[in-house]
Amino acid sequence: MGCIKGNLSPEFGGIQLLAGVYFGGQRMSFISKMVFFAASMQLAGNTALHDCAESGSLEIMKMLLKYGARMEKDGYGMTPLLSASVTGHTNIVDFLTQHPQTSKPERINALELLGATFVDKKRDLLGALKYWKRAMDMRYSDRTNVISKPVPQALIMAYDYAKEVNTAEELDNLIADPDEMRMQALLIRERILGPSHPDTSYYIRYRGAVYADSGNFKRCINLWKYALDMQQNNLDPLSPMTASSLLSFAELFSFMLQDRAKGLFDTTVTFDDLMGVLCKSVLEIDRAVRHATTPPDQIQLTKALSIILHLICLLEKVPCSSEQEHFKKQNIYRFLKLHPKGKNNFSPLHLAVDKNTTCVGRYPVCKFPSLQVTAILLECGADVNVRDFEENSPLHIAALNNHPDIMNLLIKSGAHFDSTNAHNQTACDLLDEKEMAKNLIQPINHTTLQCLAARVIVKHNLQYRKEIPEKLESFVLLHR
């Protein structure tokens, strides 16, 4: 006998063992009480029936139903029958569609959803047609009370304006058009599961990836944009699923811009495509920083910030008009004005000059530190003297990354060369073991009379508070 699988807590191990004892013919009265208790328990919105449906455990499901389990809905509005359809367990679907607790509309939805699973998960188009035909027959089984599909409010561009078939004849014609069948699967899943269910956007993204693999990047981009809108409208800010979508865009655009991709397919990356995703990324930061009810997760926020920097880097490789350039800088300015801080209190400018920003996903996108990204962040108003948890400025991080060109750019933009971090180290101190880089940075060229005076005040612990203007007090503090 199979046991319950899925998202079960450890105490369900005992239920599994007891179920096995029951089928051995022992302890029947005690088991009936335990089974009823298990059936009524909720685990992350799932009942024990949901877990049976997701794992294909038909015998345990029958036992649970025998002792009074009810087919409740989980947090996504999913019944055990729909859960079985999503996971593709035909034995559960066949059993529950015949169960007296299941209404006719529920049976139809389950069969149609199972067909969608056969298309996308099992890659079995003929199997999908078999279940869709069963559902269609059921819709028209009572000619005086036909159960029609709801009329869509609008056709969806991402689905190539496809609409669901409504007759057996239209269904038969699908076999000649596999691509249309795949769009049917997406339409059915969105109608039945709704946009808030993770599987809806997941399979839209999956279908987009299949198009990308075949070189149809435009279809991929359209589907992924639609899925991203769905995620941002239904998921919490900085959801890992949303971050995954944004990263997939960055990786796709990076591949399309590489020389090895050109000539194989139409790999034109438009400014509008890239800019649209950047705007959505900034929106995600806005949602997390200004509109979330709880502080953002620092790891997820850092990832989102890094993805934005990669998108900015890619945008620098795409030609654009003066109006588009202005629009790009407007959005980067809006992004910086949110003052987002990631792990270790890193600002976007810290991340732009740090080599660790390079590793944001499985595939390379852009290389950091990036002089181009640093330059445009500074042009759009990034604070050149912003500090992390250890009082490192971006200049300190650039020094740690041995990047004199970026250091010179930061200094020209107003970074104080001799300001110290929490360990009383200047950027120059961090270059001690990097002689080549140190030779490219000439301290004498960047040290002002003000800096020398501030150093003397700090060195000799002279009283300066309330003796000089507040602005100068802040300046002296940079040289602690």
Disulfide bonds with the S-S distance in Angstrom:
none
